[in-house]
Structure formats: C-alpha cells, structure tokens
Amino acid sequence: QVQLVESGGGLAQAGGSLRLSCAASGFTFSNYPMAWFRQAPGKEREAVAVIERRGDVTYYADSVKGRFTITRDSAKKTMDLQMKSLKPEDTATYFCTKNRRFLVTSSWMSPGEYDYWGQGTQVTVSS
C-alpha cells in the first residue's frame, strides 16, 4: 500500500531554517508529481510546492517563493522541502502528498489533485 512518511519538523526561530523529508513507498515514485501542503489551525489546507515526476520542474505558492525549495530523489524515493527565512506564518502541519496524475496541471494547488497523504509533521516558527 501507499505510504508517505514526513519527518524533520520542529521548532525554529523566525529567519531560521528547517528541512522536511518525505519517504514514499507502495507506488512507482518516479511516475508521479509530488507536493507539500500545509495546514494551520483554523485554516484550510493550502498548497506549498509541487515537483513534477522528473524533478526538473517546480511550482511554489507565492507565500513561500524564494524561501522554500522542493526537491526529490528518485533512488531514495524521498521528497524534501528546504525551508529558509522562516516566518511565524509558516507555522503549520506540513503534509507530503502524491499527485493522482502523471503530470502537474494548472490545478496543482487543489487538494483534489492528490490521492494519498502523509500523517503530517509539525513546524512551529517563533518570533
């Protein structure tokens, strides 16, 4: 079965950095775009970044563009999110997710484009 397991969350100061990692199994990892979403208390789940199956095309939410970097490693079947210049508004539970299609579409920011989700990892940024 499909499994997505996030790690690397924790507490960081504003301006600091964290690297999240997602370990994938149970599917052909290299065939699918992958994404990071996040959800803060009382807010809807929102897209953060997506990476196409070959790892050479990425898209970011405006709120994180220039600060976060999404990468993937086909051999390890992992996806990472390098977060820099963290802000308190980055505080959220971060989720790893698998796209249900073989390519990224213009609807990549919609949770409906994804069919499996990890359990989430908490990121807290203090001011």
C-alpha positions in Angstrom: 0.0 0.0 0.0 1.0 3.6 -0.5 2.8 5.1 2.4 4.1 8.6 2.8 6.0 9.5 6.0 7.1 13.0 6.8 10.0 13.9 9.1 12.1 16.9 10.0 9.5 19.2 11.6 10.2 21.0 14.7 10.7 24.4 16.3 12.6 27.2 14.5 13.1 30.9 15.1 12.0 33.5 12.6 14.6 33.7 10.0 15.8 30.2 10.6 15.7 27.1 8.5 14.3 23.6 8.6 14.4 20.7 6.1 11.4 18.4 5.8 11.7 15.0 4.2 9.0 12.6 2.9 9.7 8.9 2.5 7.5 7.2 -0.1 6.7 3.6 -0.7 4.0 1.4 -2.3 3.9 3.0 -5.7 6.2 3.8 -8.6 7.6 7.0 -7.1 9.2 8.4 -10.3 5.9 8.3 -12.2 4.1 10.9 -10.1 4.4 14.5 -9.2 4.6 15.1 -5.5 3.7 18.1 -3.4 3.9 19.7 0.0 0.8 21.1 1.6 0.4 22.8 5.0 -2.5 23.5 7.3 -2.5 26.0 10.2 -5.1 25.8 13.0 -8.4 27.2 11.8 -7.3 27.4 8.2 -7.8 25.4 5.1 -5.1 23.1 3.8 -3.0 25.1 1.3 -0.5 24.1 -1.3 3.1 25.0 -0.7 5.1 23.5 -3.6 4.9 20.8 -6.2 7.6 18.9 -8.2 7.0 17.1 -11.4 7.9 13.4 -11.7 11.3 14.0 -13.2 12.2 16.6 -10.6 13.2 19.4 -13.0 10.0 21.5 -12.9 8.7 23.0 -9.7 6.0 25.5 -8.7 5.6 27.4 -5.5 2.9 29.3 -3.6 3.6 33.0 -3.7 3.9 33.0 0.1 7.0 30.7 0.0 8.5 31.5 -3.3 12.2 32.4 -2.9 12.4 30.9 0.6 11.4 27.3 0.1 12.9 24.7 -2.2 11.3 21.4 -3.1 13.5 18.5 -4.4 13.1 14.8 -4.9 15.5 11.8 -5.0 14.3 9.0 -7.3 16.8 6.5 -6.0 15.9 7.1 -2.4 12.2 7.7 -3.1 12.2 10.8 -1.0 11.0 14.3 -1.4 12.4 17.2 0.6 11.3 20.7 1.4 14.1 23.1 2.4 12.6 26.0 4.2 14.7 29.1 4.8 14.0 32.6 6.1 11.1 31.1 8.1 8.3 33.3 9.3 5.8 32.8 12.1 3.1 32.5 9.4 4.8 29.4 8.2 3.7 27.6 11.4 1.5 24.7 10.3 1.3 21.0 9.9 3.1 20.1 6.7 1.9 17.2 4.6 3.5 15.2 1.9 1.2 14.1 -0.9 1.2 12.2 -4.1 -0.4 13.6 -7.3 -3.1 11.3 -8.8 -1.9 12.1 -12.3 1.3 11.6 -14.1 1.9 15.3 -14.7 1.5 18.6 -13.0 -1.5 20.6 -14.2 -2.7 24.1 -13.6 -4.8 22.8 -10.8 -1.8 21.7 -8.7 -2.9 23.8 -5.8 -6.1 21.9 -5.3 -6.1 19.1 -2.7 -8.3 17.1 -5.0 -5.4 16.5 -7.3 -3.8 14.3 -4.7 -4.8 10.8 -3.7 -2.5 9.9 -0.8 -1.3 11.9 2.1 1.2 11.5 4.9 0.4 12.0 8.5 1.9 15.4 8.7 4.8 16.9 10.6 4.5 20.0 12.7 6.5 23.1 12.0 6.4 25.9 14.5 8.2 29.2 13.9 8.6 31.6 16.8 9.0 35.3 16.5 
